[in-house]
């Protein structure tokens, strides 16, 4: 809906500057130059159920393939979450892979880190074809990624769009989530030199951040 339109001034009351967007831009935008303080950051939605792309006919393993909330899996680790819609520049082998090519090594060099991929796109049709989406994704990811690649097939909520920056289906979303499940850095679009450099710097800062769980 038009009322869901979000921009840089929508976030953090405009206190934290975000990289600007120009019409037609595909390079990363809406990313901060700092780690968003936890008291200002958006928490990953507690009620967002996702399906792993894994599937089995083994009764003993079926529980592993069921829908579950993603939030508990974010606890205790720093997570790089890449959200994609399946659009040409927002696919596993396009936008997602371009980000992974430039940040994976630095990110996984830190302790207690994990990488998740999430397919999410607005629309009734996408909810109805979630099983087909999982079928295709199972054949596109490595076996060890079957439980770290997910599909969201639920309702499209404003809170999700806002917290996870899901307002541009044509481009991938990169989220750096802290061990308490708060989105501390984010970007929308394809990697550029500045966004990549900032991401690496934020990974280092988050890894050395004092663990304050108060």
N, C-alpha and C positions, 0 to 999 in steps of 0.2 A: 504493500500500500504506500501511496505517496507520503502519508503521514509518518512513515517509518524512515524516511530519508535521514541519514546521519552524515555529519561532516565533522571537521576537526574541532569546531567550537562546541559541538555537542558533548564532547568528552572532557571530563575533568574540569568542567566549567571554564574551559579555555585557558586554564592555568599552565598546562603542559603543552608547549608547542609541538605540533605534529607536521611531518613532511607534507607539503601541499600537493594537491591534485590538479592537473590540467586536463581538459576534455580530450579524450582519446588516448590518454597516457596508459601505458602498460607496465612501466617501471614502478617499483615499490613506492607506496605513499602511505600517509597516515601513520607513520612510525615516529616514536619519540627518540630523542637523543639521550635519554636517561632511563633507568629502571623506574617504572611507575611505582611510587611508594605503596606498600600493601594497603594502607588505610584508604587509598584512593582507587586502588585497582578493582577490577571486576572479578568476582569469583566464578569459576566454571560452574554452570548450572547444576544444581544438585539433582534435579529431576529429569535430566536428559538421558533417555535410554538409547543405547546403540546396539547394533548387531555385529559381532565379529564376522568376517567373511568366511571363516571356517564352517564347514558343514560335514555331518557324518550321519550314517545310518546305524551306527553302533549305539545301542541303548545306554551303555555305560558311559558314553562320551557326549551324549546329547545335551547334557546340562551345560557343557562348555560352549555350546553354540547358541544358547539362549540370549535374548535381549537382557541387558543389564545397564545400570547407570555407570557412566565413565568416571565420575568424580572419585570413587574410592581407589581406582587404579592410579590416580594422580598423586595420591598421598605418599610422602616420604621420598619422592624423587623429583628431580627437575625434568620437565617434559617439554620436548619440542613437538608441537602438534601442528600438522599441516592439513588444512581443510581444502577440499577441492570439490568442484561441482560436476566435472566431466565435460565442461565446455572446452573448446580447442586449446586455450591457453591455461586452463585450470584442470589438467588431467595428470594422471600418475606419471606419464612419460614426457610431459611438457613442463608446466609450471612447478609441480612438486619435485620432479627430478632435477630441475635447474637449481632449486634451492638446496636440495640434498648434495648436489655436486660441489657446492661451495661452502657448506657449513657443517656437514656431517663429521668430518675428521676433528675439527675444533670442538664441536659439541660433545662428542662421545669421549674425548680425551679427559673430560671432567668426570668427577666421581658421581655416582648415583644419578645417572641420566638415562632417559629412554626416549624413543621416537615413536609417535603414533601418527597414523594417517586416518582422516575421517572424510568420507564422502557425504556431502550434504547439499541438497538443492531444494529450493522452494517449489511447491506445486503438488496437486493431487496426483498427477500422472507419475511423478517420481516416487511418491509413496506407494502407489500400486505396483510399480515395477522394481521395488527394492530387491526382491528375490533374484530377478534377472541381473540387476546391478551387482549383487554379491557373486552370482555365478561367473560373470565376466572378470570381476576383480580377483577372484580366487585363482584364475588362470594367468593373471598378470603380476602377482606378487610372489616372492620367494616363500618357500614352505615355512620358514621361521618368522614370516610376517603375517601369517594367517590369523594370529591372535592380537596383532597390533595394528591391523587395518580394519576399520569399522565403517558401517553404513548407518546413517540416521534416516529413519523412515516415519518419524512422528510429525506432529503438528509444527507449523512454522510460527514460533513465538517471537514477539518483539524483544523479550529479554535475551533470547538466544542470539538474535541478530546483533543486538547491542554489545553483549559481552564477548561474542566470538567474531565480531566484525564481518558478518555475513551479508553485507549490503552490496557486493559487487560479484555476481555469479560468474562473470567472465574472467576473473583472476583468482589465483590461489591466495590463501590466508596463512600467515605464519604466526604462531603464538608461542611465546616462551612462558611456561607456567611453573610457578614455584612449588616446593614440596607441600604447601598447604592448599594448592589448587587455585591460586590467584594468577590472573594473566598480568605479567609484569612487563611484557614487551610484545609488540604486535606490528605487523605490516601487511598490507594488501598489495598484491602485484608481483611482478617478476623481480628477481634479485638484481640490484645495481651495486656499483662499487661502494657507495656511501652506506646503503642499507646493510650490506654484507659486513662492512667494517664495524658498524654500530652493533649489529647482532653479536659479533665475536666479542666485542668489548662488554656487552651486557651479559653474555654467558659467563665471562670471567668474574664480573662483579657479583652475579647471582651465586656463583659457586663459592665465593669467599664471604658472602653476606653472613653476618652474625645470625644464628638461628634464634630468632625471637618469636616464640609461639604464643605470646600473650595476646 
